[in-house]
Amino acid sequence: MSPSDPPAGAARPPGGDASAAPRDEADFPTGEPGGAVDRPDADQPDGATPGRPGAGTFTIEGRRAPALFVVGWLATLVGIGTIAVALLSGGSAAAPFLLIGGLVVLSFGLTAGAGSQAIERRAIGARAYHGPSPLLVFAASIPISLVAVILIGLPMTLLGIAVDGPAGRLASVVAQACVYIGLIRLLVVDTGALTWGAMGVRRPDLSVLGDLAGGALWAAPAILLTIPIAAILSALLPVTPVSPLPPAGETAGFVVNLLAGAVVAPFGEEILFRAFATTAWAADLGPRRGLIRGALFFALAHVLTISGGTAGEALALAVIGFASRIPVAILLGWLFLKRRSIWAPIGLHAAFNALLLVLGEATVRSGV
């Protein structure tokens, strides 16, 4: 199906056409030289328009869904407070229960906040993209994913399966992908902000194989750009980066790592970072700025959980992880906007991760 795109400068209707796909720069709403949308709220805080409160203003006056807004704010604050109490409780018996409870409440609060933002933006109708901020949706995914991992880890521990082994990491990646897709369905698709088709997500057919293969061809150039950056930074900073999927050292574990890192993770992450975030930002800011913001978002999200023996070590690892992901992140965004299909960046992402996993496994088995 071929949607009828609105003329340049016009905001798209909420939800658009079910088969719409990311468009070329000339097709995105424009109104400024840089390709950004000329909208009345251009100089206002995120989610705000003149005369209306923004997302960071705690007031129910003038809001379309005041109850949802208040619930989102209060649950978020209570959840953060409960988590802080759990972490500061000194390992008491109640700490795990407080932690899980806080994560559940925080999950509810951030999800409600994102839903409230979607309702406000859709009612205002001043943006080309009317849904919740990708940053807020991602924030909501963090506590939900942690709760899911805890719930999955309990029976695995009882069965004697290592949660930090290949099977445990696969379960965590599957849970995270399901959370990403579920939140986007709930907060973006079901609210009419974007359709799956508008995000370049279409049902697999024979053409998908061409997109996957075409994307996979860019994996080698992406690695050639990534390795020198990582090597230079590793030489300058006295730390050694560790893969999120360490080599298993045996065939079964390696196969499970490939399934997690080269199949499940690329699918879930590309739905979030390219199909959703890049599409949303490209509609509002223009393709170039949308691509750059999506790439920075992708790189930053991958270093949020990095830790080290000291604060300096953790910072150094984060710098290396962030900078070394920028080249592939930009390639993924460029390929997505160029091909107008989520399957092309999935192909690149899958091949990129698979090559790195193979190299890591080969290094361990060779004893280098």
Secondary structure, DSSP 8 states (H G I E B T S, - for coil): -------TT----TT--TT-----GGGS---STTS----TTTTS-TT--TTS--TTS---TT-SSHHHHHHHHHHHHHHHHHHHHHHTS-S-TTHHHHHHHHHHHHHHHHHHHHHHHHHHHHHH--SS--S--HHHHHHHHHHHHHHHHHHHHHHHHHTT--TTSHHHHHHHHHHHHHHHHHHHIIIIITTTS--TGGGT-----HHHHHHHHHHHTTHHHHHHHHHHHHHHHHHHSS-----SS---SSHHHHHHHHHIIIIIHHHHHHIIIIIIIIHHHHHHH-HHHHHHHHHHHHHHHTTTT---SSHHHHHHHHHHHHHHHHHHHHHHHHHHHHHT-THHHHHHHHHHHHHHHHHHHHHHHHT-
